[in-house]
């Protein structure tokens, strides 16, 4: 359990240190929900210097939304899953998502994450985006939208 708490704390501290010229890192908010059994979700809010959120929550059903930048850490197998990352259209082109993901890989490795994974949204070009990162692969041809990166 101590290792789980240490890893989550390292991830949170690293996320809070994320620096991007378009963003005001002092406004970065990280919310952790411990779901028990070495499992937690991490909801990240990023804002620009005007205080505007650059991340957009996504509707998933009537009255239900998913945070725009949501991670799940599974402590038992040291797996960090990117559940959702959605930069608002008016803030795209600043490489916010790409630079954040590279930063997340670095801090994840330092914190002891052994595997990153994610599921690409079939309605977008997300699969092409994920496959640009060196090492990401589709491990199961029967699940062509599931990707992982092992360290």
MARTOR-270318 format. One record per atom (N, C-alpha, C, O): residue in one letter; y, z, x; atom name; residue number from 1. Coordinates in nm, 3 decimals, always signed. Example, Ala and Ser with C-alpha at 12.3 -4.5 7.8 and 13.67 -1.06 7.14 Angstrom:
<nodes>
   residu     north        up      east   atome   num
        a    -0.569    +0.780    +1.319       N     1
        a    -0.450    +0.780    +1.230      CA     1
        a    -0.330    +0.780    +1.320       C     1
        a    -0.332    +0.846    +1.424       O     1
        s    -0.225    +0.708    +1.285       N     2
        s    -0.106    +0.714    +1.367      CA     2
        s    +0.003    +0.787    +1.290       C     2
        s    +0.114    +0.804    +1.341       O     2
</nodes>
This chain:
<nodes>
   residu     north        up      east   atome   num
        x    -0.120    +0.000    +0.082       N     1
        x    +0.000    +0.000    +0.000      CA     1
        x    +0.127    +0.000    +0.086       C     1
        x    +0.226    -0.063    +0.051       O     1
        x    +0.121    +0.072    +0.201       N     2
        x    +0.238    +0.077    +0.288      CA     2
        x    +0.274    -0.062    +0.339       C     2
        x    +0.391    -0.098    +0.348       O     2
        x    +0.171    -0.140    +0.374       N     3
        x    +0.196    -0.275    +0.424      CA     3
        x    +0.260    -0.362    +0.316       C     3
        x    +0.348    -0.443    +0.346       O     3
        x    +0.216    -0.346    +0.193       N     4
        x    +0.273    -0.420    +0.080      CA     4
        x    +0.422    -0.390    +0.066       C     4
        x    +0.504    -0.481    +0.056       O     4
        x    +0.457    -0.262    +0.066       N     5
        x    +0.596    -0.221    +0.052      CA     5
        x    +0.679    -0.272    +0.170       C     5
        x    +0.791    -0.321    +0.152       O     5
        x    +0.623    -0.262    +0.290       N     6
        x    +0.692    -0.312    +0.410      CA     6
        x    +0.721    -0.462    +0.396       C     6
        x    +0.833    -0.506    +0.421       O     6
        x    +0.620    -0.539    +0.356       N     7
        x    +0.636    -0.684    +0.344      CA     7
        x    +0.740    -0.719    +0.239       C     7
        x    +0.827    -0.803    +0.264       O     7
        x    +0.734    -0.656    +0.124       N     8
        x    +0.831    -0.682    +0.018      CA     8
        x    +0.972    -0.648    +0.065       C     8
        x    +1.065    -0.723    +0.041       O     8
        x    +0.987    -0.534    +0.132       N     9
        x    +1.119    -0.496    +0.184      CA     9
        x    +1.170    -0.598    +0.285       C     9
        x    +1.289    -0.630    +0.285       O     9
        x    +1.082    -0.649    +0.371       N    10
        x    +1.122    -0.750    +0.469      CA    10
        x    +1.166    -0.878    +0.400       C    10
        x    +1.264    -0.941    +0.440       O    10
        x    +1.094    -0.917    +0.297       N    11
        x    +1.131    -1.037    +0.222      CA    11
        x    +1.268    -1.019    +0.155       C    11
        x    +1.353    -1.107    +0.163       O    11
        x    +1.289    -0.906    +0.091       N    12
        x    +1.416    -0.880    +0.022      CA    12
        x    +1.532    -0.880    +0.122       C    12
        x    +1.635    -0.943    +0.098       O    12
        x    +1.515    -0.808    +0.233       N    13
        x    +1.622    -0.803    +0.334      CA    13
        x    +1.651    -0.943    +0.389       C    13
        x    +1.767    -0.979    +0.407       O    13
        x    +1.547    -1.020    +0.414       N    14
        x    +1.566    -1.155    +0.465      CA    14
        x    +1.636    -1.245    +0.365       C    14
        x    +1.722    -1.325    +0.402       O    14
        x    +1.600    -1.232    +0.238       N    15
        x    +1.665    -1.313    +0.133      CA    15
        x    +1.813    -1.275    +0.124       C    15
        x    +1.899    -1.363    +0.110       O    15
        x    +1.843    -1.146    +0.132       N    16
        x    +1.982    -1.102    +0.124      CA    16
        x    +2.064    -1.150    +0.242       C    16
        x    +2.187    -1.159    +0.233       O    16
        x    +2.000    -1.181    +0.352       N    17
        x    +2.070    -1.231    +0.472      CA    17
        x    +2.084    -1.383    +0.471       C    17
        x    +2.144    -1.439    +0.563       O    17
        x    +2.031    -1.449    +0.370       N    18
        x    +2.039    -1.596    +0.364      CA    18
        x    +2.184    -1.640    +0.372       C    18
        x    +2.270    -1.592    +0.300       O    18
        x    +2.208    -1.734    +0.463       N    19
        x    +2.344    -1.782    +0.486      CA    19
        x    +2.349    -1.933    +0.465       C    19
        x    +2.265    -2.007    +0.515       O    19
        x    +2.448    -1.976    +0.391       N    20
        x    +2.470    -2.118    +0.364      CA    20
        x    +2.621    -2.136    +0.349       C    20
        x    +2.686    -2.056    +0.282       O    20
        x    +2.678    -2.241    +0.409       N    21
        x    +2.824    -2.257    +0.404      CA    21
        x    +2.881    -2.270    +0.262       C    21
        x    +2.999    -2.242    +0.242       O    21
        x    +2.803    -2.311    +0.167       N    22
        x    +2.848    -2.331    +0.029      CA    22
        x    +2.839    -2.202    -0.053       C    22
        x    +2.898    -2.192    -0.161       O    22
        x    +2.763    -2.104    -0.002       N    23
        x    +2.735    -1.982    -0.079      CA    23
        x    +2.807    -1.861    -0.023       C    23
        x    +2.840    -1.855    +0.095       O    23
        x    +2.830    -1.764    -0.110       N    24
        x    +2.885    -1.635    -0.071      CA    24
        x    +2.768    -1.537    -0.066       C    24
        x    +2.725    -1.485    -0.169       O    24
        x    +2.716    -1.514    +0.055       N    25
        x    +2.595    -1.431    +0.069      CA    25
        x    +2.618    -1.287    +0.022       C    25
        x    +2.522    -1.216    -0.008       O    25
        x    +2.743    -1.243    +0.016       N    26
        x    +2.771    -1.107    -0.034      CA    26
        x    +2.739    -1.095    -0.182       C    26
        x    +2.721    -0.984    -0.234       O    26
        x    +2.732    -1.208    -0.251       N    27
        x    +2.704    -1.208    -0.395      CA    27
        x    +2.555    -1.227    -0.425       C    27
        x    +2.515    -1.223    -0.542       O    27
        x    +2.473    -1.246    -0.323       N    28
        x    +2.330    -1.267    -0.345      CA    28
        x    +2.270    -1.142    -0.409       C    28
        x    +2.292    -1.030    -0.363       O    28
        x    +2.194    -1.163    -0.516       N    29
        x    +2.127    -1.053    -0.584      CA    29
        x    +1.976    -1.078    -0.582       C    29
        x    +1.930    -1.190    -0.606       O    29
        x    +1.902    -0.973    -0.553       N    30
        x    +1.756    -0.982    -0.549      CA    30
        x    +1.701    -0.871    -0.637       C    30
        x    +1.731    -0.753    -0.618       O    30
        x    +1.618    -0.909    -0.734       N    31
        x    +1.557    -0.813    -0.826      CA    31
        x    +1.406    -0.817    -0.806       C    31
        x    +1.343    -0.923    -0.817       O    31
        x    +1.349    -0.702    -0.778       N    32
        x    +1.204    -0.693    -0.755      CA    32
        x    +1.141    -0.616    -0.870       C    32
        x    +1.189    -0.510    -0.908       O    32
        x    +1.034    -0.671    -0.924       N    33
        x    +0.958    -0.602    -1.027      CA    33
        x    +0.817    -0.582    -0.974       C    33
        x    +0.743    -0.678    -0.953       O    33
        x    +0.781    -0.456    -0.953       N    34
        x    +0.646    -0.423    -0.906      CA    34
        x    +0.553    -0.428    -1.027       C    34
        x    +0.569    -0.351    -1.122       O    34
        x    +0.457    -0.519    -1.022       N    35
        x    +0.363    -0.535    -1.133      CA    35
        x    +0.231    -0.462    -1.110       C    35
        x    +0.135    -0.482    -1.183       O    35
        x    +0.228    -0.377    -1.007       N    36
        x    +0.108    -0.301    -0.976      CA    36
        x    +0.004    -0.385    -0.904       C    36
        x    +0.015    -0.508    -0.898       O    36
        x    -0.095    -0.318    -0.849       N    37
        x    -0.207    -0.385    -0.781      CA    37
        x    -0.160    -0.482    -0.672       C    37
        x    -0.212    -0.593    -0.660       O    37
        x    -0.062    -0.439    -0.592       N    38
        x    -0.012    -0.521    -0.481      CA    38
        x    +0.040    -0.656    -0.529       C    38
        x    +0.014    -0.758    -0.465       O    38
        x    +0.113    -0.657    -0.639       N    39
        x    +0.170    -0.779    -0.694      CA    39
        x    +0.313    -0.750    -0.740       C    39
        x    +0.338    -0.650    -0.808       O    39
        x    +0.406    -0.836    -0.701       N    40
        x    +0.542    -0.819    -0.749      CA    40
        x    +0.609    -0.955    -0.766       C    40
        x    +0.569    -1.053    -0.704       O    40
        x    +0.711    -0.958    -0.851       N    41
        x    +0.792    -1.078    -0.867      CA    41
        x    +0.929    -1.049    -0.807       C    41
        x    +0.979    -0.937    -0.811       O    41
        x    +0.989    -1.153    -0.752       N    42
        x    +1.120    -1.143    -0.688      CA    42
        x    +1.209    -1.250    -0.750       C    42
        x    +1.185    -1.370    -0.735       O    42
        x    +1.313    -1.205    -0.820       N    43
        x    +1.408    -1.293    -0.887      CA    43
        x    +1.534    -1.296    -0.800       C    43
        x    +1.592    -1.191    -0.770       O    43
        x    +1.578    -1.416    -0.759       N    44
        x    +1.691    -1.430    -0.668      CA    44
        x    +1.805    -1.502    -0.738       C    44
        x    +1.784    -1.605    -0.803       O    44
        x    +1.925    -1.447    -0.726       N    45
        x    +2.046    -1.508    -0.781      CA    45
        x    +2.138    -1.543    -0.664       C    45
        x    +2.175    -1.456    -0.585       O    45
        x    +2.175    -1.670    -0.653       N    46
        x    +2.265    -1.717    -0.549      CA    46
        x    +2.394    -1.766    -0.613       C    46
        x    +2.390    -1.831    -0.718       O    46
        x    +2.509    -1.734    -0.551       N    47
        x    +2.638    -1.774    -0.607      CA    47
        x    +2.727    -1.835    -0.500       C    47
        x    +2.711    -1.808    -0.381       O    47
        x    +2.820    -1.920    -0.545       N    48
        x    +2.916    -1.979    -0.451      CA    48
        x    +3.036    -1.884    -0.436       C    48
        x    +3.037    -1.774    -0.491       O    48
        x    +3.136    -1.929    -0.361       N    49
        x    +3.253    -1.844    -0.335      CA    49
        x    +3.340    -1.821    -0.458       C    49
        x    +3.425    -1.731    -0.457       O    49
        x    +3.322    -1.899    -0.562       N    50
        x    +3.395    -1.878    -0.687      CA    50
        x    +3.322    -1.781    -0.779       C    50
        x    +3.370    -1.749    -0.888       O    50
        x    +3.205    -1.735    -0.735       N    51
        x    +3.125    -1.645    -0.816      CA    51
        x    +3.036    -1.715    -0.916       C    51
        x    +2.973    -1.650    -0.999       O    51
        x    +3.029    -1.848    -0.908       N    52
        x    +2.945    -1.925    -1.001      CA    52
        x    +2.801    -1.926    -0.951       C    52
        x    +2.776    -1.946    -0.832       O    52
        x    +2.709    -1.903    -1.041       N    53
        x    +2.568    -1.912    -1.005      CA    53
        x    +2.533    -2.056    -0.973       C    53
        x    +2.571    -2.148    -1.046       O    53
        x    +2.459    -2.077    -0.865       N    54
        x    +2.417    -2.213    -0.830      CA    54
        x    +2.272    -2.238    -0.875       C    54
        x    +2.221    -2.349    -0.861       O    54
        x    +2.209    -2.135    -0.927       N    55
        x    +2.071    -2.141    -0.974      CA    55
        x    +2.072    -2.134    -1.126       C    55
        x    +2.150    -2.058    -1.184       O    55
        x    +1.987    -2.212    -1.190       N    56
        x    +1.984    -2.215    -1.337      CA    56
        x    +1.848    -2.171    -1.389       C    56
        x    +1.744    -2.225    -1.350       O    56
        x    +1.850    -2.071    -1.478       N    57
        x    +1.727    -2.028    -1.543      CA    57
        x    +1.676    -2.142    -1.632       C    57
        x    +1.755    -2.222    -1.683       O    57
        x    +1.545    -2.148    -1.648       N    58
        x    +1.483    -2.258    -1.722      CA    58
        x    +1.418    -2.210    -1.851       C    58
        x    +1.343    -2.112    -1.850       O    58
        x    +1.448    -2.277    -1.964       N    59
        x    +1.381    -2.239    -2.089      CA    59
        x    +1.233    -2.276    -2.083       C    59
        x    +1.196    -2.385    -2.038       O    59
        x    +1.149    -2.184    -2.128       N    60
        x    +1.005    -2.210    -2.130      CA    60
        x    +0.947    -2.197    -2.271       C    60
        x    +0.828    -2.221    -2.293       O    60
        x    +1.031    -2.159    -2.364       N    61
        x    +0.988    -2.145    -2.503      CA    61
        x    +1.105    -2.096    -2.585       C    61
        x    +1.212    -2.067    -2.530       O    61
        x    +1.088    -2.086    -2.715       N    62
        x    +1.198    -2.039    -2.801      CA    62
        x    +1.245    -1.900    -2.760       C    62
        x    +1.172    -1.802    -2.772       O    62
        x    +1.369    -1.893    -2.711       N    63
        x    +1.426    -1.764    -2.672      CA    63
        x    +1.370    -1.706    -2.543       C    63
        x    +1.396    -1.590    -2.512       O    63
        x    +1.294    -1.784    -2.466       N    64
        x    +1.231    -1.734    -2.344      CA    64
        x    +1.276    -1.821    -2.226       C    64
        x    +1.271    -1.943    -2.233       O    64
        x    +1.322    -1.756    -2.120       N    65
        x    +1.361    -1.830    -2.000      CA    65
        x    +1.288    -1.776    -1.878       C    65
        x    +1.247    -1.660    -1.874       O    65
        x    +1.274    -1.863    -1.779       N    66
        x    +1.218    -1.825    -1.650      CA    66
        x    +1.333    -1.825    -1.550       C    66
        x    +1.415    -1.917    -1.549       O    66
        x    +1.341    -1.721    -1.466       N    67
        x    +1.448    -1.720    -1.366      CA    67
        x    +1.447    -1.849    -1.283       C    67
        x    +1.341    -1.904    -1.251       O    67
        x    +1.567    -1.896    -1.250       N    68
        x    +1.580    -2.022    -1.176      CA    68
        x    +1.526    -2.018    -1.035       C    68
        x    +1.490    -2.122    -0.980       O    68
        x    +1.520    -1.899    -0.975       N    69
        x    +1.460    -1.884    -0.842      CA    69
        x    +1.370    -1.762    -0.848       C    69
        x    +1.416    -1.649    -0.837       O    69
        x    +1.242    -1.788    -0.865       N    70
        x    +1.145    -1.682    -0.887      CA    70
        x    +1.029    -1.696    -0.789       C    70
        x    +0.971    -1.803    -0.774       O    70
        x    +0.997    -1.584    -0.724       N    71
        x    +0.886    -1.579    -0.629      CA    71
        x    +0.788    -1.472    -0.675       C    71
        x    +0.826    -1.375    -0.739       O    71
        x    +0.662    -1.491    -0.642       N    72
        x    +0.561    -1.388    -0.666      CA    72
        x    +0.490    -1.360    -0.534       C    72
        x    +0.445    -1.452    -0.466       O    72
        x    +0.481    -1.232    -0.499       N    73
        x    +0.409    -1.194    -0.377      CA    73
        x    +0.281    -1.122    -0.415       C    73
        x    +0.282    -1.021    -0.486       O    73
        x    +0.169    -1.175    -0.367       N    74
        x    +0.037    -1.117    -0.389      CA    74
        x    -0.005    -1.048    -0.260       C    74
        x    -0.048    -1.114    -0.165       O    74
        x    +0.009    -0.917    -0.255       N    75
        x    -0.015    -0.842    -0.132      CA    75
        x    -0.158    -0.844    -0.085       C    75
        x    -0.183    -0.834    +0.036       O    75
        x    -0.254    -0.857    -0.175       N    76
        x    -0.395    -0.853    -0.135      CA    76
        x    -0.429    -0.967    -0.040       C    76
        x    -0.497    -0.947    +0.060       O    76
        x    -0.380    -1.088    -0.071       N    77
        x    -0.410    -1.202    +0.017      CA    77
        x    -0.287    -1.254    +0.091       C    77
        x    -0.291    -1.361    +0.152       O    77
        x    -0.176    -1.177    +0.086       N    78
        x    -0.053    -1.212    +0.159      CA    78
        x    -0.002    -1.351    +0.122       C    78
        x    +0.037    -1.429    +0.209       O    78
        x    -0.002    -1.381    -0.007       N    79
        x    +0.037    -1.512    -0.060      CA    79
        x    +0.173    -1.498    -0.128       C    79
        x    +0.191    -1.412    -0.214       O    79
        x    +0.268    -1.584    -0.090       N    80
        x    +0.398    -1.588    -0.155      CA    80
        x    +0.405    -1.719    -0.232       C    80
        x    +0.399    -1.827    -0.174       O    80
        x    +0.417    -1.708    -0.363       N    81
        x    +0.420    -1.826    -0.449      CA    81
        x    +0.562    -1.850    -0.499       C    81
        x    +0.628    -1.759    -0.548       O    81
        x    +0.608    -1.973    -0.485       N    82
        x    +0.736    -2.012    -0.541      CA    82
        x    +0.707    -2.057    -0.684       C    82
        x    +0.651    -2.164    -0.706       O    82
        x    +0.744    -1.973    -0.779       N    83
        x    +0.718    -2.003    -0.920      CA    83
        x    +0.819    -2.103    -0.974       C    83
        x    +0.786    -2.189    -1.056       O    83
        x    +0.944    -2.091    -0.926       N    84
        x    +1.050    -2.178    -0.977      CA    84
        x    +1.165    -2.177    -0.879       C    84
        x    +1.201    -2.072    -0.825       O    84
        x    +1.223    -2.293    -0.855       N    85
        x    +1.349    -2.303    -0.783      CA    85
        x    +1.423    -2.421    -0.843       C    85
        x    +1.382    -2.536    -0.830       O    85
        x    +1.535    -2.389    -0.909       N    86
        x    +1.609    -2.492    -0.980      CA    86
        x    +1.758    -2.476    -0.952       C    86
        x    +1.822    -2.383    -1.002       O    86
        x    +1.811    -2.565    -0.871       N    87
        x    +1.954    -2.565    -0.840      CA    87
        x    +2.025    -2.645    -0.949       C    87
        x    +1.982    -2.754    -0.985       O    87
        x    +2.133    -2.589    -1.001       N    88
        x    +2.210    -2.657    -1.106      CA    88
        x    +2.254    -2.795    -1.058       C    88
        x    +2.290    -2.810    -0.941       O    88
        x    +2.252    -2.894    -1.146       N    89
        x    +2.289    -3.031    -1.106      CA    89
        x    +2.423    -3.042    -1.035       C    89
        x    +2.437    -3.120    -0.940       O    89
        x    +2.522    -2.966    -1.080       N    90
        x    +2.654    -2.977    -1.018      CA    90
        x    +2.662    -2.917    -0.878       C    90
        x    +2.762    -2.934    -0.808       O    90
        x    +2.556    -2.847    -0.836       N    91
        x    +2.553    -2.788    -0.702      CA    91
        x    +2.450    -2.855    -0.610       C    91
        x    +2.428    -2.810    -0.498       O    91
        x    +2.389    -2.959    -0.659       N    92
        x    +2.290    -3.031    -0.577      CA    92
        x    +2.361    -3.114    -0.470       C    92
        x    +2.480    -3.143    -0.480       O    92
        x    +2.285    -3.152    -0.370       N    93
        x    +2.341    -3.232    -0.261      CA    93
        x    +2.398    -3.147    -0.149       C    93
        x    +2.444    -3.200    -0.048       O    93
        x    +2.395    -3.015    -0.166       N    94
        x    +2.444    -2.923    -0.063      CA    94
        x    +2.329    -2.870    +0.024       C    94
        x    +2.351    -2.793    +0.117       O    94
        x    +2.206    -2.914    -0.008       N    95
        x    +2.084    -2.872    +0.063      CA    95
        x    +2.057    -2.721    +0.047       C    95
        x    +1.994    -2.659    +0.134       O    95
        x    +2.103    -2.664    -0.063       N    96
        x    +2.084    -2.521    -0.088      CA    96
        x    +1.935    -2.488    -0.097       C    96
        x    +1.888    -2.397    -0.029       O    96
        x    +1.861    -2.561    -0.180       N    97
        x    +1.718    -2.534    -0.197      CA    97
        x    +1.640    -2.555    -0.070       C    97
        x    +1.555    -2.474    -0.036       O    97
        x    +1.667    -2.663    +0.002       N    98
        x    +1.593    -2.694    +0.124      CA    98
        x    +1.618    -2.589    +0.232       C    98
        x    +1.524    -2.542    +0.295       O    98
        x    +1.744    -2.553    +0.252       N    99
        x    +1.776    -2.454    +0.355      CA    99
        x    +1.721    -2.317    +0.315       C    99
        x    +1.674    -2.242    +0.400       O    99
        x    +1.727    -2.285    +0.185       N   100
        x    +1.670    -2.158    +0.140      CA   100
        x    +1.519    -2.155    +0.167       C   100
        x    +1.468    -2.055    +0.216       O   100
        x    +1.450    -2.262    +0.134       N   101
        x    +1.305    -2.265    +0.155      CA   101
        x    +1.270    -2.251    +0.304       C   101
        x    +1.178    -2.176    +0.338       O   101
        x    +1.340    -2.320    +0.390       N   102
        x    +1.314    -2.306    +0.534      CA   102
        x    +1.338    -2.162    +0.579       C   102
        x    +1.261    -2.108    +0.659       O   102
        x    +1.443    -2.101    +0.528       N   103
        x    +1.472    -1.961    +0.559      CA   103
        x    +1.359    -1.871    +0.506       C   103
        x    +1.316    -1.778    +0.575       O   103
        x    +1.313    -1.899    +0.385       N   104
        x    +1.206    -1.821    +0.325      CA   104
        x    +1.077    -1.831    +0.408       C   104
        x    +1.007    -1.732    +0.425       O   104
        x    +1.046    -1.950    +0.459       N   105
        x    +0.927    -1.966    +0.545      CA   105
        x    +0.940    -1.879    +0.669       C   105
        x    +0.845    -1.813    +0.709       O   105
        x    +1.057    -1.880    +0.730       N   106
        x    +1.078    -1.802    +0.853      CA   106
        x    +1.062    -1.652    +0.826       C   106
        x    +0.989    -1.584    +0.898       O   106
        x    +1.131    -1.602    +0.723       N   107
        x    +1.122    -1.458    +0.698      CA   107
        x    +0.984    -1.420    +0.647       C   107
        x    +0.935    -1.310    +0.674       O   107
        x    +0.921    -1.511    +0.573       N   108
        x    +0.785    -1.484    +0.525      CA   108
        x    +0.687    -1.469    +0.640       C   108
        x    +0.605    -1.378    +0.641       O   108
        x    +0.695    -1.559    +0.737       N   109
        x    +0.607    -1.550    +0.854      CA   109
        x    +0.627    -1.417    +0.926       C   109
        x    +0.530    -1.350    +0.962       O   109
        x    +0.753    -1.381    +0.948       N   110
        x    +0.784    -1.255    +1.017      CA   110
        x    +0.734    -1.135    +0.939       C   110
        x    +0.694    -1.034    +0.998       O   110
        x    +0.735    -1.144    +0.807       N   111
        x    +0.693    -1.033    +0.721      CA   111
        x    +0.542    -1.025    +0.703       C   111
        x    +0.492    -0.927    +0.647       O   111
        x    +0.469    -1.126    +0.751       N   112
        x    +0.324    -1.122    +0.742      CA   112
        x    +0.264    -1.206    +0.630       C   112
        x    +0.145    -1.193    +0.601       O   112
        x    +0.344    -1.292    +0.567       N   113
        x    +0.290    -1.381    +0.465      CA   113
        x    +0.195    -1.480    +0.533       C   113
        x    +0.229    -1.538    +0.636       O   113
        x    +0.078    -1.498    +0.477       N   114
        x    -0.022    -1.588    +0.534      CA   114
        x    -0.027    -1.724    +0.466       C   114
        x    -0.070    -1.823    +0.525       O   114
        x    +0.019    -1.728    +0.340       N   115
        x    +0.014    -1.853    +0.266      CA   115
        x    +0.131    -1.862    +0.169       C   115
        x    +0.162    -1.767    +0.098       O   115
        x    +0.195    -1.978    +0.167       N   116
        x    +0.295    -2.011    +0.066      CA   116
        x    +0.230    -2.108    -0.029       C   116
        x    +0.152    -2.194    +0.012       O   116
        x    +0.262    -2.095    -0.156       N   117
        x    +0.208    -2.190    -0.252      CA   117
        x    +0.311    -2.215    -0.362       C   117
        x    +0.407    -2.140    -0.378       O   117
        x    +0.288    -2.320    -0.437       N   118
        x    +0.375    -2.355    -0.547      CA   118
        x    +0.312    -2.462    -0.632       C   118
        x    +0.219    -2.530    -0.589       O   118
        x    +0.362    -2.476    -0.751       N   119
        x    +0.317    -2.581    -0.842      CA   119
        x    +0.437    -2.668    -0.873       C   119
        x    +0.539    -2.620    -0.922       O   119
        x    +0.425    -2.796    -0.844       N   120
        x    +0.535    -2.889    -0.866      CA   120
        x    +0.548    -2.921    -1.015       C   120
        x    +0.449    -2.934    -1.086       O   120
        x    +0.669    -2.933    -1.059       N   121
        x    +0.698    -2.969    -1.198      CA   121
        x    +0.669    -3.118    -1.217       C   121
        x    +0.729    -3.200    -1.148       O   121
        x    +0.580    -3.155    -1.308       N   122
        x    +0.546    -3.296    -1.325      CA   122
        x    +0.660    -3.380    -1.383       C   122
        x    +0.655    -3.503    -1.377       O   122
        x    +0.762    -3.314    -1.439       N   123
        x    +0.874    -3.388    -1.499      CA   123
        x    +0.981    -3.424    -1.396       C   123
        x    +1.077    -3.494    -1.427       O   123
        x    +0.963    -3.377    -1.272       N   124
        x    +1.063    -3.403    -1.168      CA   124
        x    +0.996    -3.467    -1.047       C   124
        x    +0.877    -3.499    -1.050       O   124
        x    +1.073    -3.485    -0.942       N   125
        x    +1.021    -3.539    -0.816      CA   125
        x    +0.983    -3.425    -0.721       C   125
        x    +0.985    -3.443    -0.599       O   125
        x    +0.950    -3.310    -0.776       N   126
        x    +0.924    -3.192    -0.694      CA   126
        x    +0.809    -3.211    -0.597       C   126
        x    +0.814    -3.158    -0.486       O   126
        x    +0.706    -3.284    -0.634       N   127
        x    +0.591    -3.304    -0.545      CA   127
        x    +0.636    -3.372    -0.417       C   127
        x    +0.591    -3.335    -0.308       O   127
        x    +0.724    -3.471    -0.428       N   128
        x    +0.777    -3.538    -0.310      CA   128
        x    +0.860    -3.443    -0.225       C   128
        x    +0.854    -3.446    -0.102       O   128
        x    +0.937    -3.357    -0.291       N   129
        x    +1.019    -3.257    -0.222      CA   129
        x    +0.931    -3.164    -0.138       C   129
        x    +0.957    -3.143    -0.020       O   129
        x    +0.828    -3.107    -0.201       N   130
        x    +0.742    -3.012    -0.132      CA   130
        x    +0.667    -3.076    -0.015       C   130
        x    +0.652    -3.015    +0.090       O   130
        x    +0.623    -3.197    -0.034       N   131
        x    +0.545    -3.262    +0.072      CA   131
        x    +0.630    -3.301    +0.192       C   131
        x    +0.575    -3.341    +0.295       O   131
        x    +0.762    -3.291    +0.183       N   132
        x    +0.849    -3.316    +0.298      CA   132
        x    +0.842    -3.202    +0.399       C   132
        x    +0.872    -3.222    +0.517       O   132
        x    +0.802    -3.083    +0.353       N   133
        x    +0.792    -2.969    +0.443      CA   133
        x    +0.664    -2.981    +0.526       C   133
        x    +0.555    -2.994    +0.470       O   133
        x    +0.676    -2.977    +0.659       N   134
        x    +0.557    -2.990    +0.744      CA   134
        x    +0.452    -2.884    +0.710       C   134
        x    +0.483    -2.765    +0.701       O   134
        x    +0.331    -2.927    +0.692       N   135
        x    +0.220    -2.836    +0.667      CA   135
        x    +0.182    -2.819    +0.522       C   135
        x    +0.070    -2.777    +0.492       O   135
        x    +0.272    -2.851    +0.430       N   136
        x    +0.236    -2.840    +0.288      CA   136
        x    +0.135    -2.948    +0.254       C   136
        x    +0.146    -3.062    +0.300       O   136
        x    +0.037    -2.911    +0.175       N   137
        x    -0.067    -3.006    +0.138      CA   137
        x    -0.117    -2.976    -0.003       C   137
        x    -0.094    -2.868    -0.057       O   137
        x    -0.185    -3.074    -0.060       N   138
        x    -0.250    -3.058    -0.189      CA   138
        x    -0.398    -3.032    -0.156       C   138
        x    -0.470    -3.125    -0.122       O   138
        x    -0.444    -2.905    -0.166       N   139
        x    -0.580    -2.872    -0.123      CA   139
        x    -0.691    -2.918    -0.217       C   139
        x    -0.807    -2.930    -0.176       O   139
        x    -0.657    -2.942    -0.343       N   140
        x    -0.758    -2.977    -0.442      CA   140
        x    -0.714    -3.101    -0.519       C   140
        x    -0.618    -3.093    -0.596       O   140
        x    -0.781    -3.215    -0.500       N   141
        x    -0.738    -3.337    -0.571      CA   141
        x    -0.745    -3.325    -0.723       C   141
        x    -0.683    -3.404    -0.794       O   141
        x    -0.820    -3.228    -0.774       N   142
        x    -0.826    -3.206    -0.919      CA   142
        x    -0.704    -3.132    -0.971       C   142
        x    -0.681    -3.125    -1.092       O   142
        x    -0.624    -3.077    -0.879       N   143
        x    -0.499    -3.007    -0.915      CA   143
        x    -0.387    -3.069    -0.831       C   143
        x    -0.337    -3.004    -0.739       O   143
        x    -0.346    -3.192    -0.861       N   144
        x    -0.254    -3.265    -0.774      CA   144
        x    -0.112    -3.209    -0.767       C   144
        x    -0.034    -3.252    -0.682       O   144
        x    -0.077    -3.115    -0.852       N   145
        x    +0.057    -3.058    -0.846      CA   145
        x    +0.060    -2.922    -0.778       C   145
        x    +0.168    -2.865    -0.762       O   145
        x    -0.055    -2.869    -0.737       N   146
        x    -0.063    -2.742    -0.666      CA   146
        x    -0.056    -2.770    -0.516       C   146
        x    -0.132    -2.853    -0.465       O   146
        x    +0.034    -2.701    -0.448       N   147
        x    +0.051    -2.720    -0.304      CA   147
        x    +0.041    -2.588    -0.233       C   147
        x    +0.068    -2.483    -0.291       O   147
        x    +0.002    -2.593    -0.107       N   148
        x    +0.001    -2.470    -0.028      CA   148
        x    +0.029    -2.501    +0.118       C   148
        x    +0.009    -2.613    +0.166       O   148
        x    +0.075    -2.397    +0.187       N   149
        x    +0.104    -2.402    +0.329      CA   149
        x    +0.046    -2.275    +0.389       C   149
        x    +0.087    -2.164    +0.354       O   149
        x    -0.050    -2.290    +0.479       N   150
        x    -0.115    -2.176    +0.542      CA   150
        x    -0.061    -2.156    +0.683       C   150
        x    -0.029    -2.252    +0.754       O   150
        x    -0.051    -2.028    +0.722       N   151
        x    -0.010    -1.995    +0.860      CA   151
        x    -0.129    -1.944    +0.937       C   151
        x    -0.116    -1.910    +1.055       O   151
</nodes>
